[in-house]
Amino acid sequence: MKSKLESYLGVARKSGNLVFGAGTCEASMAKGKVKLLIIAEDTAENTKKKMISKAESMGVPYRVYGSADELSRMTGAAGRNVFAVTDSNFAKIIDEQIGLE
């Protein structure tokens, strides 16, 4: 059975409220569009530090959660380890689900 988190991430992607890839997420943060940044636990340390630093400096909430494979499977975006939710409602729900898991 799919977890609620997987369902919410899938719906966010299908509705165009999820972007992925470090470069794309960074550009979206610069434009003020990101409501929640999700970084896979197994992301390279330099990338992880860079994304966390960027999120903190821009006041974007972030979570370090799950493996890149797990998040990629949930979102249908193979080989990605940084994801950004651009809708506040999805961000709130997804953040709550990550807190429960």
C-alpha positions as CSV (number, residue, x, y, z in Angstrom):
1,M,0.0,0.0,0.0
2,K,1.2,3.5,-0.9
3,S,2.1,5.7,2.1
4,K,0.3,9.0,2.3
5,L,3.6,10.8,1.8
6,E,4.1,8.9,-1.5
7,S,0.6,9.9,-2.6
8,Y,1.0,13.6,-1.7
9,L,4.4,13.8,-3.5
10,G,2.9,12.1,-6.6
11,V,0.0,14.5,-6.7
12,A,2.2,17.5,-6.1
13,R,4.4,16.4,-9.1
14,K,1.4,15.8,-11.4
15,S,-0.1,19.1,-10.5
16,G,3.2,20.9,-11.3
17,N,3.9,21.8,-7.6
18,L,7.1,19.8,-7.3
19,V,10.5,20.5,-8.9
20,F,13.5,18.4,-8.6
21,G,17.3,18.5,-9.1
22,A,19.7,20.7,-7.2
23,G,20.0,23.3,-9.9
24,T,16.3,23.6,-10.6
25,C,15.5,23.8,-6.8
26,E,18.1,26.4,-6.3
27,A,16.8,28.6,-9.1
28,S,13.2,28.2,-7.8
29,M,14.4,29.2,-4.3
30,A,16.0,32.3,-5.8
31,K,12.7,33.2,-7.4
32,G,10.9,32.8,-4.0
33,K,8.7,29.9,-5.2
34,V,9.9,27.1,-2.8
35,K,7.7,26.4,0.2
36,L,9.5,23.3,1.3
37,L,12.9,21.8,0.3
38,I,13.5,18.0,0.7
39,I,17.0,16.7,0.5
40,A,17.8,13.0,0.5
41,E,19.9,11.7,3.3
42,D,22.4,10.1,0.9
43,T,23.0,13.3,-1.1
44,A,26.7,14.3,-1.5
45,E,27.8,16.3,1.6
46,N,28.9,19.3,-0.4
47,T,25.5,19.5,-2.2
48,K,23.6,18.9,1.0
49,K,25.5,21.7,2.8
50,K,25.1,24.1,-0.2
51,M,21.3,23.4,-0.4
52,I,20.8,23.7,3.4
53,S,22.8,27.0,3.5
54,K,20.8,28.4,0.6
55,A,17.5,27.4,2.2
56,E,18.5,28.9,5.6
57,S,19.6,32.1,4.0
58,M,16.3,32.5,2.1
59,G,14.1,31.4,5.0
60,V,12.9,28.2,3.2
61,P,12.0,25.3,5.5
62,Y,13.8,22.1,4.6
63,R,13.9,18.5,5.6
64,V,16.6,15.9,5.2
65,Y,14.7,12.7,4.6
66,G,14.9,9.3,3.1
67,S,17.2,8.0,0.4
68,A,17.5,9.3,-3.1
69,D,16.1,6.0,-4.5
70,E,13.1,6.1,-2.2
71,L,12.3,9.8,-3.0
72,S,12.9,9.2,-6.7
73,R,10.5,6.3,-6.7
74,M,7.9,8.2,-4.8
75,T,8.0,11.1,-7.2
76,G,8.7,9.3,-10.4
77,A,11.8,11.4,-11.0
78,A,14.7,8.9,-11.3
79,G,18.2,9.8,-10.1
80,R,17.2,13.0,-8.2
81,N,18.1,13.8,-4.6
82,V,16.8,17.3,-4.1
83,F,13.1,18.2,-4.3
84,A,11.2,21.4,-3.8
85,V,7.5,21.8,-3.1
86,T,6.1,25.1,-4.6
87,D,2.6,25.1,-3.1
88,S,2.1,26.1,0.5
89,N,-0.7,23.6,1.1
90,F,1.2,20.7,-0.3
91,A,4.3,21.8,1.6
92,K,2.4,21.8,4.9
93,I,0.9,18.4,4.3
94,I,4.1,16.8,3.1
95,D,6.1,18.3,6.0
96,E,3.6,16.9,8.5
97,Q,3.8,13.4,6.8
98,I,7.6,13.4,6.9
99,G,7.3,14.3,10.6
100,L,5.1,11.2,11.2
101,E,7.4,8.8,9.3
